[in-house]
Amino acid sequence: MTDILEKLERYKGDELIMDDINEAKDEIKLLRKIIADIEHAMSMPIGECILEAHREALRVVVERESIHTPEDGKGQRDIFVDGKLINQVFYADTKRGVVRAYKEPLQLAGNRAATETHYGKVTVKFKCKEES
């Protein structure tokens, strides 16, 4: 890799511009980090490597658990901010205490529906599915 840097430095006045050199240096740094990560993973026993992968997957699941949207597949629910029911919610984050909803009655802001943001203690109450 040092050969590449030496060649880049030699040609910087002729064919390459400084941006190209800096971009190449950044790519080399990234490649070195990837190689180090691979070497670290290869040095771990397989069980430890699997455990680390499970920890990362669990972290992602827990991080997403606090976020609620109509498309998340968790079912119907009521969203409350500081105990007050908020209607027309399209985004809620219980961890950050943020709820985004469409204004009621429906209003337009340009060519989009107007929205409002609520901050506070966000709680979620799932609605039971009715059996038929």
Residue pairs with C-beta under 8 A, 6 or more apart in sequence:
1 28
1 31
1 32
4 24
4 28
5 24
5 25
5 28
8 16
8 20
8 21
8 24
8 25
9 21
12 18
12 21
41 49
41 52
44 52
66 93
66 94
66 95
66 96
67 91
67 92
67 93
67 95
68 74
68 77
68 79
68 89
68 91
68 92
68 93
68 94
68 124
69 90
69 91
69 92
70 90
74 126
75 126
75 127
75 129
76 126
76 127
77 124
77 125
77 126
77 127
78 85
78 124
78 125
78 127
79 85
79 86
79 89
79 92
79 99
79 101
79 122
79 123
79 124
80 86
80 122
80 123
80 124
80 125
81 97
81 99
81 118
81 119
81 120
81 121
81 122
82 120
82 121
83 121
83 123
86 99
86 101
86 118
87 101
87 104
88 101
88 102
88 103
88 104
89 99
89 100
89 101
90 100
90 101
90 102
90 115
91 98
91 99
91 100
92 98
92 99
92 100
92 122
92 124
93 99
93 122
94 122
94 123
94 124
97 119
97 120
97 121
97 122
98 117
98 118
98 119
98 122
99 117
99 118
99 119
99 122
100 115
100 116
100 117
100 118
101 115
101 116
101 118
102 113
102 114
102 115
102 116
103 113
103 114
103 115
103 116
106 113
106 114
107 113
107 114
108 114
109 115
